[in-house]
Amino acid sequence: MPKGLSSQAPHRTSRTLFGPAPPLDSTHRTSLHKWRNMPNGLSSQAPHRRLQTLFGLAPRLGLNHPISLRGCIKANGKKLLRHGNDQTCCNICYAIAVSDYGKQHNQLLVDMWNQALQIHVSRFMTESLRQLAQVEAFSKADGITLKEPPADLRQEMRNIDGPDRLDGSRAHKQISGMLTQLGFHHENEVPPLQEWDMGDMLAIDMACPKQKIAIEFNGPSHYLKSVGTGDVASVENGATKAKRRFLERVGWKVINLNYLDWIEVYESMMRASRKVNHG
C-alpha cells in the first residue's frame, strides 16, 4: 500500500491520499479507514455495498498491496458475483486490471467481464464504458482473452472519449515545441497500437512511433491528493501507473515528465531568454 496510506508514515505523507477526483467524502474516508485496519483487506462478512465502494476506490488510489486488494478479492469474489450491481461488475474488472491482478484472478475477471456484457447497453454510464474499454486493452496486453462485447456495446465503447488528456493544452504545446527544437521528431496524441479503434482512449501525449518512444506529461491530476488540504503528493495514482505498465507491455519505452520538473525547466528557459534579450 502506498506509504501515504500507512499510519506509520512520517507526518508529511501520513495523511490519507486520494486521486484526481475531489477530496474523499465521509463515506469513502470511513471505508478506507476500515480497509486499512482490517486484516487481509476485508473479512468474508463485509457488506457488499462497502465492497462496492472499496473496489471503486482501489484503482484510483493505486492500491495493490497483497494484504489489501488481493485479500479482499480472495475473500469476497464469490459474494460480489452473486450480489454485485451493474457498476460493481465494471468496478471489479477495472480494479483487477488496473492493479495488475488479471493473471492472479483470471477467473473472477472473466466471470465479472461476462456478467458485465449481459447488462443492457442503455444502462452503462460513460465511466463504466471507459472502464470496460481499458480493461479490455490491459487484458490483451497481459495475454488474457476476454469475450468480444456485443456489437451495440462495442460501438458505445468506441464512441466514448478518453479522460482529459493533458493538464492544459498550453503546457502540451510548450513541451512539444521544446522537443521539436531539441530535434526529437514526434507526433501528438498517438494511439498505443497500430490497430486501435478506441479513439483517444489511452493515447500517448507525445511519441515517436518509429523508435517506440512515448512521452507522457504527468500534470497534477496524475497524482494523489491530500484530503483536507488538497495538496498534490508525489505518489502517482492507479490510472497513471496502469497506463505506463500497459504501454511498456505493448512495446513502448515510456518517459514520464513530472509537471513540477517541467515548471522548473520552463522557468529556467524564461530566465535565460530574458537575459539574452536584455544583454
Helices and strands as residue ranges (DSSP letters): G 3-5, E 17-18, H 26-37, H 48-61, I 66-70, H 71-83, H 86-98, H 106-117, G 121-123, H 126-141, H 151-159, H 169-181, E 187-190, E 204-208, E 213-218, G 220-222, E 223-226, E 232-236, H 238-249, E 253-258, H 259-277
